[in-house]
């Protein structure tokens, strides 16, 4: 990314759409804002073929970069979640398959159907159990992927090791931007919606 390009936390929907289109090598259109968070923008975009993808662009502050790195590395493990279609670590931005509009766990827990709430909570717990069991032997893979996507971005554990008296991490190093060309990750796995 040149110094004239806008930073991700200053990017418009159109700039995010252009960056995501470049990552995929196909034109994307009709971005719909799905809400995101203070550290990311999440869009549902149409492909030229008529399908849709989810684009998640992150800010450049340390928490946002940790979120980008964790999600890119985690989805690249292909244990759970949407298929990772592309990654641009210079923006930082992820493009993934669209899992649709299924209700979230919060939706069913806050809804008026106790059985749906119980079923949703149990499905969530089973999914976390499967993920924990399948990922326990993949820690080295995750560390390698963290380095691939995050360079010197410290994990939450690393950032919290040395804390000054006020409870904030003493060191939150900025992420290196000198890792070479844009990478593209590919993966697939069971459905997960953590937009």
trRosetta pair geometry for C-beta under 8 A, 3 or more apart (Angstrom, degrees):
i j d omega theta_ij theta_ji phi_ij phi_ji
1 5 4.7 -103 -173 57 95 145
1 90 4.4 166 -20 158 101 115
1 91 6.8 134 -67 -82 137 49
1 177 7.6 -79 42 -166 99 128
2 5 5.2 114 58 -13 72 97
6 10 4.6 -125 -177 95 107 105
6 11 5.0 149 102 -85 121 65
6 12 7.7 65 63 -2 164 74
6 15 5.8 -20 50 -161 126 169
7 10 4.8 71 58 19 81 105
7 11 7.1 -124 96 -35 37 85
7 59 7.7 43 142 -154 104 64
7 60 5.4 -65 -175 -13 119 137
8 11 5.3 -35 -143 -1 36 123
8 16 7.9 74 -143 -94 77 94
8 57 5.2 -163 -157 166 108 102
8 58 5.8 28 137 84 155 46
8 59 5.5 -167 97 -112 104 29
8 60 5.9 138 41 -42 102 86
8 64 7.8 -177 94 146 130 142
8 91 5.3 100 -81 161 113 72
8 92 6.4 -43 -53 35 160 54
8 93 7.2 -172 -116 -58 125 89
9 59 3.6 47 -76 -129 107 95
9 60 5.8 -103 -9 12 112 83
9 61 7.2 57 -60 -14 149 90
9 64 7.3 177 -71 7 110 176
11 15 4.1 -128 -161 87 94 127
11 16 5.2 114 131 -53 128 82
11 19 7.6 -28 -155 -6 153 137
11 41 7.6 -131 78 23 102 149
11 57 6.3 -78 68 150 140 154
11 91 7.7 6 -43 -167 160 101
12 15 4.8 100 50 5 74 99
12 16 7.1 -136 97 -2 41 86
13 16 5.7 -56 -149 38 33 111
13 17 6.1 38 151 -23 66 107
13 31 4.8 -176 178 88 114 148
13 33 6.9 -86 -98 -68 128 98
13 41 7.6 -143 -95 165 69 143
13 43 6.5 127 -144 -94 95 142
14 17 5.5 -51 -146 35 31 116
14 18 6.5 33 154 -19 64 102
14 31 7.9 -150 -76 15 41 140
15 18 5.7 -49 -148 34 33 111
15 19 6.5 32 153 -17 64 105
16 19 5.8 -56 -149 38 32 110
16 20 6.2 28 154 -16 66 109
16 31 7.2 99 83 -122 109 158
16 41 6.2 -103 -86 92 162 133
16 43 6.4 134 115 0 135 143
16 55 6.2 136 154 132 107 134
16 57 4.6 -106 -127 -27 117 151
16 91 7.9 107 -123 -178 67 140
16 93 6.9 165 -150 -115 82 133
17 20 5.9 -57 -144 39 28 108
17 21 6.2 32 155 -22 64 107
17 28 5.5 -145 -162 90 85 108
17 29 7.4 64 -166 -104 134 29
17 31 5.2 -113 -77 -46 117 130
17 43 7.3 -86 -76 116 81 164
17 45 6.3 153 -122 -114 91 140
17 55 7.4 153 -97 49 50 171
18 21 5.7 -54 -146 35 29 113
18 22 6.5 31 154 -20 63 105
19 22 5.7 -55 -153 34 31 113
19 23 6.6 34 149 -22 64 103
19 57 7.2 87 73 -100 138 124
19 88 6.0 -133 171 59 104 161
19 91 5.1 96 180 -97 151 144
19 93 5.5 130 124 0 125 167
20 23 5.5 -49 -149 31 36 115
20 24 6.4 20 158 -6 67 108
20 28 5.5 -21 100 21 110 155
20 43 7.8 -133 -17 68 161 124
20 45 6.6 138 103 20 149 162
20 53 7.6 177 169 98 128 128
20 55 4.3 -42 -97 -120 154 136
20 57 7.8 -99 -54 -60 105 104
20 86 7.6 132 -154 80 65 128
20 88 7.9 -133 -92 5 45 129
20 93 6.1 -126 -78 160 78 139
20 95 5.2 126 -152 -80 98 119
21 24 6.2 -66 -147 47 29 100
21 25 7.9 165 164 -17 56 5
21 26 6.6 -111 -152 87 73 42
21 27 5.4 14 -144 -126 127 37
21 28 4.6 -140 -78 15 89 91
22 25 7.4 28 -173 -71 29 43
22 88 7.4 55 88 -80 103 146
23 85 7.9 102 126 111 109 88
23 86 3.8 137 151 141 110 139
23 87 7.1 174 -154 53 132 12
23 88 4.8 -109 -86 -40 119 110
23 93 6.7 -141 -41 99 151 118
23 95 5.5 162 97 -4 134 131
23 182 7.0 -121 -110 158 82 142
23 184 6.8 151 -172 -102 85 101
24 28 6.9 89 40 -44 141 111
24 47 7.8 -108 143 -117 156 107
24 53 7.3 168 -81 21 151 173
24 85 6.3 12 -104 137 99 120
24 86 5.3 -135 -74 -8 63 152
24 95 5.7 -93 -58 115 106 169
26 47 5.8 20 124 -154 135 97
26 48 5.6 -127 179 11 104 112
26 49 7.8 -26 -173 -11 148 95
27 47 7.8 119 83 -161 56 52
27 48 5.0 75 60 -59 93 113
28 31 7.4 60 137 -68 108 87
28 45 4.1 25 180 151 119 137
28 46 6.7 142 -163 72 64 47
28 47 6.2 -38 -106 -98 70 52
28 48 7.9 -91 -79 -33 33 73
28 53 7.0 -78 -115 47 125 115
28 55 7.3 88 164 -45 167 138
29 45 6.7 133 57 -171 24 90
29 46 5.0 -35 69 66 78 102
29 48 7.8 88 1 -77 108 59
30 45 6.5 140 75 -149 65 56
30 46 4.4 35 47 7 118 117
31 43 4.3 -23 -160 -167 102 134
31 44 7.3 140 -155 70 50 43
31 45 5.0 -19 -95 -92 69 90
31 55 7.4 -55 -124 43 108 130
32 43 6.4 136 63 -160 42 71
32 44 4.6 -18 58 57 103 95
32 45 7.6 -174 18 -73 70 43
33 36 7.4 -67 -168 -3 86 102
33 41 7.2 -62 -132 -167 93 92
33 42 7.5 96 -164 78 55 59
33 43 6.1 -39 -97 -101 44 76
34 42 4.3 -63 64 108 108 104
34 43 6.4 177 3 -103 92 19
34 44 5.7 91 -51 -22 116 93
34 54 7.4 -21 2 -136 155 101
34 195 5.6 -23 125 158 137 144
35 42 6.3 -9 62 54 59 112
35 195 7.4 105 60 139 99 104
36 40 4.6 -141 -160 102 108 72
36 41 4.5 -73 -60 -123 165 26
36 42 4.1 166 -75 4 78 84
36 56 7.3 149 -111 -137 99 81
36 195 7.5 -70 -89 177 44 87
37 40 5.3 39 44 41 87 83
37 42 8.0 52 -4 -14 70 110
38 59 8.0 -38 139 -4 60 143
39 58 6.2 -2 152 -150 84 84
39 59 5.3 -109 -155 26 57 110
39 61 7.0 -107 -122 59 95 105
39 63 5.6 -107 -97 109 144 97
39 64 3.7 -169 -165 -93 102 86
39 67 5.4 109 120 20 140 152
40 56 5.5 4 179 -174 131 92
40 57 6.5 157 -157 81 74 43
40 58 4.9 -34 -99 -99 89 63
40 59 7.0 -119 -73 -5 44 78
40 64 6.5 157 -58 -141 74 97
40 67 6.5 -118 -42 116 122 142
40 68 7.7 153 -91 -69 116 83
41 56 7.3 165 81 -152 48 47
41 57 4.8 -7 55 58 99 96
42 54 6.6 -9 -169 -172 93 101
42 55 7.3 160 -154 83 45 52
42 56 5.1 -7 -104 -104 78 81
42 195 4.9 123 -169 -161 162 108
43 54 7.2 155 81 -157 46 53
43 55 4.6 -12 61 59 98 100
43 56 7.8 -174 24 -74 66 39
43 57 7.8 20 3 2 107 100
44 52 5.5 13 179 178 94 128
44 53 7.6 167 -153 83 54 34
44 54 5.9 -31 -99 -99 64 68
44 55 7.9 176 -88 18 16 77
44 98 6.2 73 -137 -118 98 127
45 52 6.5 157 80 -153 37 75
45 53 5.7 -21 62 61 90 82
45 54 7.8 148 17 -105 79 19
45 55 5.6 29 -4 -8 124 119
46 50 7.0 -26 -168 -141 102 27
46 51 7.4 151 -154 85 58 33
46 52 5.6 -44 -99 -97 49 78
47 50 6.8 -34 73 34 81 23
47 51 4.8 4 34 61 120 81
47 52 6.7 -158 -5 -87 85 23
47 53 6.2 74 -53 -12 105 103
51 98 7.4 178 162 28 90 123
52 98 4.4 10 102 -11 95 162
53 85 6.3 -63 -141 28 133 155
53 95 5.5 18 155 -174 135 95
53 96 6.8 153 -171 76 88 32
53 97 6.6 -72 -126 -117 74 28
53 98 5.6 -140 -117 -36 20 96
54 82 6.7 67 37 88 128 175
54 95 7.3 156 83 -156 50 49
54 96 5.1 -23 65 67 100 86
54 97 7.2 16 17 97 96 22
54 98 5.2 136 -33 -93 88 70
54 99 7.7 -19 -21 8 137 76
54 195 6.6 -111 -161 -85 143 127
55 93 6.6 -8 -173 -172 91 107
55 94 7.3 165 -155 86 45 53
55 95 5.4 -14 -103 -103 74 76
56 71 7.2 -56 98 122 150 159
56 93 6.9 161 85 -155 50 58
56 94 4.7 -3 57 56 100 98
56 95 7.9 -175 22 -78 68 32
56 96 7.3 7 3 11 109 109
56 195 7.3 -149 -87 -123 120 84
57 91 6.0 -76 -137 140 96 122
57 92 7.3 148 -155 91 57 50
57 93 4.6 -16 -103 -104 74 93
58 64 4.5 154 177 170 99 100
58 65 6.8 137 135 -82 137 39
58 67 6.1 175 -124 83 131 105
58 68 4.1 -105 4 -64 164 115
58 91 7.7 114 44 112 74 82
58 92 4.7 -14 50 77 113 100
58 93 7.1 -159 13 -77 76 44
59 64 3.8 -139 62 -82 84 176
59 65 8.0 -85 92 -41 63 67
60 64 6.4 -7 1 77 10 130
60 65 6.6 33 -157 -56 39 105
60 92 7.9 135 -93 7 66 94
61 64 5.0 85 56 13 75 107
61 65 7.1 -149 91 -7 33 91
62 65 5.7 -59 -144 39 30 110
62 66 6.3 32 158 -19 66 104
62 153 7.3 162 -148 -146 72 92
62 154 7.9 -1 -162 47 116 88
62 159 7.3 127 163 -116 134 149
62 172 4.1 0 -120 164 165 127
62 174 7.4 -104 -80 -98 86 51
63 66 5.7 -52 -148 35 32 112
63 67 6.4 36 151 -20 64 105
64 67 5.5 -53 -151 35 33 115
64 68 6.4 36 151 -19 65 103
64 92 7.9 160 139 51 95 118
65 68 5.5 -48 -146 35 35 113
65 69 6.2 34 155 -18 66 107
65 92 6.8 113 -119 9 68 147
65 150 6.9 115 158 -135 94 92
65 153 4.9 -143 134 -121 115 138
65 174 7.9 118 -7 -154 169 54
65 175 4.8 -159 -168 -24 147 135
66 69 5.8 -56 -144 40 30 110
66 70 6.0 30 158 -19 66 109
66 150 7.5 46 -112 -129 45 136
66 153 5.9 -173 -82 163 62 119
66 154 7.5 -30 -92 83 112 54
66 155 6.8 115 -141 -136 110 37
66 156 6.3 99 -178 -55 150 76
66 159 7.6 -64 -81 -16 144 144
67 70 5.9 -55 -141 38 26 109
67 71 6.2 18 162 -12 64 110
68 71 6.2 -65 -147 41 24 103
68 72 6.0 19 161 -14 65 112
68 89 7.6 131 147 -128 128 72
68 92 4.2 55 -162 117 159 145
68 94 7.2 -179 -146 -30 79 106
68 149 7.1 -148 131 157 85 116
68 150 7.6 147 92 -91 88 88
69 72 6.0 -57 -140 40 25 107
69 73 6.0 18 163 -11 63 113
69 146 5.8 59 165 -147 111 70
69 149 4.9 157 -132 108 67 104
69 150 3.2 36 -124 -74 138 118
69 153 5.1 -172 -35 80 156 144
69 175 7.7 -170 -56 -107 126 139
70 73 6.1 -61 -142 43 23 105
70 74 5.8 21 161 -18 63 116
70 146 7.7 12 -89 -110 49 95
70 155 7.7 100 -78 -129 102 85
71 74 5.7 -55 -135 41 27 110
71 75 6.0 21 167 -13 64 109
71 94 6.2 -91 116 -33 119 160
71 194 7.8 -158 -116 90 111 124
72 75 6.4 -59 -142 41 22 103
72 76 6.2 25 156 -23 60 113
72 84 7.2 103 -142 -139 57 145
72 87 5.3 81 -135 -123 120 137
72 89 7.3 42 -113 -86 174 96
72 92 7.8 -91 -39 -179 138 121
72 94 5.9 -154 -84 -87 84 117
72 145 7.3 -164 116 164 80 104
72 149 4.1 167 96 -139 136 161
72 150 7.9 165 58 -45 122 84
72 185 6.4 138 -171 10 87 151
73 76 5.7 -60 -149 35 28 115
73 77 7.1 38 152 -30 61 96
73 142 5.7 85 156 -156 119 68
73 145 3.7 134 -138 119 87 111
73 146 4.8 8 -90 -71 160 57
73 148 7.3 139 -96 55 90 99
73 149 5.5 -142 -54 31 84 133
73 150 7.3 -39 -38 -14 124 111
74 77 5.9 -47 -163 16 35 114
74 79 7.7 -76 -177 41 72 106
74 81 7.1 79 126 -2 100 152
74 142 7.3 24 -87 -128 57 105
75 78 7.5 45 167 -70 47 45
75 81 5.2 -92 -109 93 85 142
75 82 7.0 -16 -135 69 124 67
75 83 8.0 111 -179 -170 109 18
75 84 4.1 119 132 -56 122 121
75 94 7.3 100 35 -156 154 141
75 96 6.7 -89 -155 -102 157 131
75 185 7.1 114 98 113 97 137
75 187 5.7 160 150 65 73 138
75 189 7.8 -151 -150 22 62 126
76 84 6.0 -46 -74 38 59 160
76 145 5.0 176 77 -141 136 140
76 148 7.9 -77 82 74 176 139
76 149 7.7 -177 -12 -35 144 133
76 185 4.5 -74 -99 -165 105 142
76 187 5.4 -179 -132 -36 32 143
77 135 6.9 38 156 -115 155 99
77 138 5.8 85 -146 159 126 149
77 141 6.2 110 -112 119 95 124
77 142 6.3 -10 -72 -82 130 82
77 145 6.8 -114 -56 -3 81 163
77 187 7.2 59 60 -142 27 154
78 187 3.8 -142 -78 -162 92 107
78 188 5.8 27 -142 53 105 43
78 189 4.9 168 -174 -54 55 109
79 131 5.9 104 136 -134 122 77
79 134 5.1 159 -147 110 117 127
79 135 5.6 11 -117 -72 174 95
79 138 7.2 -152 -56 26 135 167
79 189 5.7 38 90 -130 16 151
80 127 7.0 104 -133 -177 142 101
80 130 7.8 123 -75 99 122 105
80 131 5.2 -35 -21 -98 144 112
80 189 4.9 -128 -94 136 11 136
80 190 5.3 -32 -127 60 68 93
80 192 4.8 71 153 -38 96 137
81 84 7.9 36 109 -46 116 87
81 96 7.6 -49 150 -163 103 148
81 189 5.6 41 47 71 57 120
81 190 7.6 50 1 76 27 58
81 191 7.6 17 -134 -176 17 23
81 192 3.8 -53 -92 50 57 122
81 194 7.0 -48 -115 13 109 110
82 96 4.1 95 104 159 126 120
82 97 4.4 -159 -172 58 104 83
82 98 7.4 42 -134 -59 142 10
82 99 5.3 -118 -84 -44 107 106
82 189 7.9 19 54 56 4 83
82 191 7.4 27 -74 -134 62 54
82 192 6.7 -115 -21 58 62 75
82 193 7.9 66 -40 -91 104 54
83 96 6.3 159 80 -160 46 77
83 97 4.3 55 42 -12 92 121
83 186 7.4 -2 178 -169 96 64
83 187 5.9 -172 -148 90 61 54
83 188 4.2 -10 -99 -98 102 72
83 189 7.3 156 -80 17 60 63
84 87 6.8 6 174 -47 117 100
84 94 6.6 -67 -139 -163 94 107
84 95 7.8 100 -168 78 56 53
84 96 5.4 -41 -106 -102 45 93
84 185 4.8 -11 122 103 134 104
84 186 6.3 -167 86 -130 83 19
84 187 4.6 34 30 37 101 98
85 95 4.6 -65 72 109 105 95
85 96 5.8 169 7 -107 89 28
85 97 6.5 123 -40 -48 111 64
85 186 7.0 27 -127 -114 30 71
86 94 7.4 156 88 -161 55 44
86 95 4.2 14 53 45 95 114
86 184 4.9 -38 -131 -136 72 96
86 185 7.3 139 -135 45 19 59
87 92 8.0 -13 -173 -164 84 85
87 93 7.3 161 -156 87 44 58
87 94 5.7 -11 -105 -108 74 68
87 95 7.6 -142 -63 23 37 73
87 149 6.7 -71 176 -115 149 112
87 182 7.5 -176 103 178 65 86
87 183 5.5 -10 84 92 111 85
87 184 5.9 163 37 -121 74 35
87 185 4.8 39 -7 11 126 97
88 91 4.6 52 104 0 112 111
88 92 6.8 179 96 -144 65 42
88 93 4.6 9 53 53 101 100
88 182 4.9 -21 -128 -146 74 125
88 183 8.0 167 -107 52 30 55
89 92 5.3 -5 -146 -115 43 95
89 149 5.6 -163 -98 -149 128 65
89 179 6.7 -23 97 62 140 135
89 182 6.7 170 30 -134 73 64
89 183 6.1 28 -5 30 114 99
90 177 6.7 77 -127 -155 76 94
90 182 5.9 -78 4 -88 110 92
97 188 7.9 40 -4 -117 140 82
99 102 6.8 -58 134 15 99 111
99 191 5.3 120 -144 -145 128 99
99 192 7.5 -142 -72 63 164 32
99 193 5.3 -138 79 -81 143 96
102 191 7.8 52 22 164 153 143
102 193 6.5 -169 63 -24 104 153
103 107 3.8 -127 -170 90 99 143
103 108 5.5 108 125 -47 131 87
103 111 7.7 1 -169 -45 151 138
103 120 7.6 -66 103 -106 111 139
104 107 4.7 112 51 -3 69 100
104 108 7.5 -148 93 2 42 82
104 193 6.3 -123 -102 100 82 123
105 108 6.2 -60 -151 41 34 101
105 109 6.0 30 155 -17 69 112
105 120 5.4 158 -127 158 67 115
105 121 7.0 98 -155 -86 107 54
105 124 5.1 44 -101 -73 137 144
106 109 5.8 -59 -139 42 29 109
106 110 5.9 11 166 -4 67 116
107 110 6.5 -73 -145 47 19 97
107 111 6.1 34 154 -44 61 109
108 111 5.3 -42 -142 14 33 124
108 113 7.3 -58 -155 67 79 99
108 116 4.8 -128 -152 137 107 98
108 117 5.2 172 145 -94 86 51
108 119 7.6 -90 174 69 149 83
108 120 3.7 128 85 -22 152 162
108 121 7.9 -145 101 -34 118 71
109 117 5.1 97 -109 -139 44 100
109 120 6.7 -124 -49 88 74 134
109 121 6.8 87 -86 -64 102 101
111 116 6.1 -28 79 86 139 130
111 117 6.5 -165 56 -63 92 95
113 116 3.8 49 100 15 120 115
113 117 6.5 166 92 -16 63 83
114 117 5.4 -54 -147 36 34 115
114 118 6.3 34 155 -19 68 104
115 118 5.7 -52 -147 37 32 110
115 119 6.1 31 154 -17 66 108
116 119 5.7 -53 -142 41 30 111
116 120 6.0 33 157 -21 64 109
117 120 5.8 -56 -145 37 26 111
117 121 6.3 24 157 -17 62 109
118 121 5.9 -57 -146 38 27 109
118 122 6.3 23 158 -14 64 109
119 122 6.0 -59 -146 40 28 108
119 123 6.2 28 156 -19 65 108
120 123 5.8 -55 -145 37 28 110
120 124 6.3 31 155 -20 64 107
121 124 5.6 -54 -149 36 30 114
121 125 6.4 29 153 -18 65 106
122 125 5.6 -52 -144 37 33 111
122 126 6.3 34 155 -18 66 104
123 126 5.8 -53 -146 38 30 111
123 127 6.3 33 153 -21 63 108
124 127 5.7 -56 -150 36 28 113
124 128 6.5 27 154 -17 64 105
125 128 5.8 -53 -148 37 31 110
125 129 6.4 34 152 -20 64 106
126 129 5.6 -55 -149 36 32 114
126 130 6.4 32 154 -18 66 104
127 130 5.8 -52 -147 36 31 110
127 131 6.2 31 154 -18 64 107
127 190 7.5 -152 -133 111 104 138
127 192 7.4 149 177 -98 139 96
128 131 5.6 -54 -145 38 32 113
128 132 6.2 34 155 -20 66 105
129 132 5.8 -54 -147 35 29 111
129 133 6.3 25 156 -16 64 108
130 133 5.8 -59 -147 39 30 109
130 134 6.0 17 160 -11 67 113
131 134 6.1 -62 -140 44 26 103
131 135 5.8 11 166 -11 65 120
132 135 6.2 -67 -136 43 21 101
132 136 6.6 43 163 -52 60 94
133 136 6.4 -35 -153 -6 25 114
134 138 7.5 12 137 -7 65 128
135 138 4.9 -77 -154 44 57 116
135 139 7.7 90 157 -59 80 62
135 142 7.5 47 -168 -47 106 132
136 139 7.4 -18 -180 -33 33 98
138 141 4.5 -48 -170 42 81 120
138 142 5.8 87 130 -27 87 95
139 142 5.6 -54 -147 36 33 112
139 143 6.4 35 153 -21 66 104
140 143 5.6 -50 -148 34 33 113
140 144 6.5 35 152 -19 64 103
141 144 5.7 -54 -151 35 32 111
141 145 6.3 27 153 -14 66 108
142 145 5.7 -57 -145 42 32 109
142 146 6.1 41 152 -27 66 103
143 146 5.5 -47 -145 30 31 116
143 147 6.7 31 154 -16 61 102
144 147 5.9 -57 -156 36 31 110
144 148 6.5 36 147 -23 65 105
145 148 5.2 -48 -146 33 38 118
145 149 6.2 11 164 2 70 108
146 149 6.6 -71 -145 50 24 90
146 150 5.2 -30 177 30 65 125
146 153 7.8 -126 176 72 88 96
146 155 6.9 -24 -156 -68 148 106
147 150 6.7 -67 -103 58 16 81
147 151 6.9 60 -164 -101 53 20
148 183 6.7 60 167 -66 104 178
149 183 7.3 -114 -91 61 73 140
149 185 7.9 -25 -74 -39 120 137
150 153 3.7 -93 -177 43 105 115
150 175 6.1 -98 -168 -126 62 120
151 175 5.3 114 57 -166 115 80
151 176 3.9 -132 165 43 154 101
151 179 5.6 -129 -76 -63 115 128
152 173 5.3 -58 133 110 111 135
152 174 7.9 44 84 89 107 42
152 175 6.3 169 61 -130 69 46
152 176 5.2 80 13 -17 103 102
153 173 7.3 -150 -108 82 32 86
153 175 4.3 -6 -62 -91 99 102
154 158 3.8 -131 -168 97 102 119
154 159 4.4 137 105 -59 124 81
154 169 7.8 173 88 -177 141 150
154 171 7.0 92 -19 110 157 91
154 172 6.4 -119 41 -129 119 54
154 173 6.1 101 -20 31 102 93
155 158 4.7 95 48 9 75 101
155 159 6.8 -144 91 -5 37 89
156 159 5.8 -58 -143 41 29 110
156 160 6.1 17 161 -12 65 114
157 160 6.1 -68 -146 42 25 102
157 161 7.0 49 153 -51 61 89
158 161 6.0 -28 -157 -11 34 116
159 169 4.0 -25 164 -126 86 157
159 171 6.9 -139 -134 84 62 64
159 172 5.2 36 -136 -96 118 84
160 163 6.1 1 -164 -60 61 111
160 169 5.5 -81 -83 -91 44 97
162 169 7.2 72 75 -163 65 64
162 170 4.1 -59 115 34 99 131
162 171 6.2 41 63 7 119 101
163 167 5.8 1 177 -140 130 29
163 168 6.6 152 -150 71 86 26
163 169 6.2 -60 -99 -102 74 35
163 170 6.1 -158 -105 -28 19 89
164 167 7.7 -60 76 6 63 21
164 168 6.2 -7 44 59 97 80
164 170 5.3 120 -35 -88 84 90
169 172 5.2 90 95 -52 131 98
176 179 6.1 108 108 -46 105 93
189 192 7.5 -1 101 -1 110 110
